[in-house]
């Protein structure tokens, strides 16, 4: 009998024997950190140098010691890089900047600084006719931002993330080819895989309620300042640079885990956050010296209100409505007919605004019921086709009600002009008013009125969404057959959603008629070069995030500002919207501001990087343990 010898088991891999994490660029960690920090500081400092010798480039980048135009954005980008680089050194007081680790946000802010700097340098060369028009400050900024990116990619990253990013990029190009668009998409996929998700976020230390509210107030005021700066941009180059910095900065804050922390803070102080949001909205016209920007603000609020109404139909109930802009037109035409215009069929009738607003909302409600009652038994594409037909029927009908092709009601293609300004208790919305040393023009007056209406609409939306009928809408959206089998009257529930959404659109239409002085049929179509149109509204809901409150407002703001600021996009707005939606479906199908339930549909549970929520308005649910 022979004795068997046992082979000793191989000891498990020790953490000490595992390869140390290294960056994409093989640099010593100390050198990479130093290069990133020095590069960020140099990038910010280069904004105080002259970048060109002539003031022909907008923003006047010829002055030493005082940044102008795009130089301010380069300064912000460099300062953000320096802050995250200092956080990587473990400096006390800066550790809160990156609870999920400083490498990802440092890389992203470095790319943002590089993007805005090199965009400015290239724009100077193209506009002025060559790199010879650059002063030394432009070269310093370009080289410093490039050094920052090199240092950032040399920072230690997880070996799995680095390997996965390379494999993702290579596999994508091998599958789809190497065109410029494919290279760009592959680069985004590579960066997303390399940065990874903020999975290990250090828990925040418990803070007093007043500190939490102070933090929310600070973030709200910062958001107001950033939004105001974006609206106040005077030329397209500055707005493009603004977008570059904002996109990479928000991506960096997400990668750092700060957005996750702030979302938890908001969930714990929801009412206060909502109140601060409306306070910031009220303060906006007081930050403006040109009433034109207040006009942009009031139009954003009008279209955001209509998009929020559409969100009830599309985001909550899951009904694809392609003719929703017609309800905005019904409210606008109704208000125009009863507000005292001399070109109105009822020129002798002039309702006070509250009566005109109720009349416009009621008219839209009636049309919503009349259209919804015979069509809402349809589903899917069939319902979409019918609603598209209703939108076109409305536009053609008001275009023909001129007394020749049809009854004389809407004055045909000429519309109803000369709608008088509103007058509340002696307050004329058409006149400028001084308030506390600030001058509020006509559009600022209407903007404040729309803030009040927006508050009402948000209250109606949130109450309806978190009610029993709101949960029925969700059930219908997820599976109408199963919901019907559980006892939900699908037709009645969908009709309520259709009617409520139409009412909110009609209410916004009454203000729109007074803001624009006139109502004509052309804007109320499915697609057009400028809002409002149904394609614009639907894109705003999908882009911002279906089923949320802030999503449609953000989507409406983006889709209104982009053609307004980027003149070359005005004739190609539908193409730009289509590309944006394709990219969104590929990289963030739940929208910019995600509804928690919809995230579960598009991602595995373990991949979610947001706190678990169970209510439609993202309010934290009360658990049994805490009840």
Secondary structure as UniProt FT lines:
FT   TURN            15..17
FT   HELIX           29..46
FT   TURN            47..48
FT   TURN            55..56
FT   TURN            58..59
FT   TURN            61..62
FT   HELIX           70..88
FT   TURN            89..90
FT   TURN            92..93
FT   HELIX           95..98
FT   TURN            99..100
FT   HELIX           102..128
FT   HELIX           131..133
FT   HELIX           136..153
FT   HELIX           159..176
FT   HELIX           180..195
FT   HELIX           209..232
FT   HELIX           236..256
FT   HELIX           258..268
FT   HELIX           270..283
FT   HELIX           284..287
FT   HELIX           291..311
FT   HELIX           312..316
FT   HELIX           325..338
FT   TURN            342..343
FT   TURN            345..348
FT   HELIX           353..375
FT   TURN            376..377
FT   HELIX           380..400
FT   HELIX           412..414
FT   STRAND          423..424
FT   TURN            425..426
FT   STRAND          427..428
FT   TURN            429..430
FT   STRAND          433..435
FT   TURN            436..437
FT   STRAND          438..440
FT   HELIX           442..465
FT   HELIX           468..478
FT   HELIX           480..485
FT   TURN            486..487
FT   HELIX           490..516
FT   TURN            522..523
FT   HELIX           534..544
FT   TURN            546..547
FT   HELIX           550..565
FT   HELIX           567..572
FT   HELIX           573..587
FT   TURN            589..590
FT   HELIX           596..602
FT   HELIX           605..607
FT   TURN            616..617
FT   TURN            624..626
//
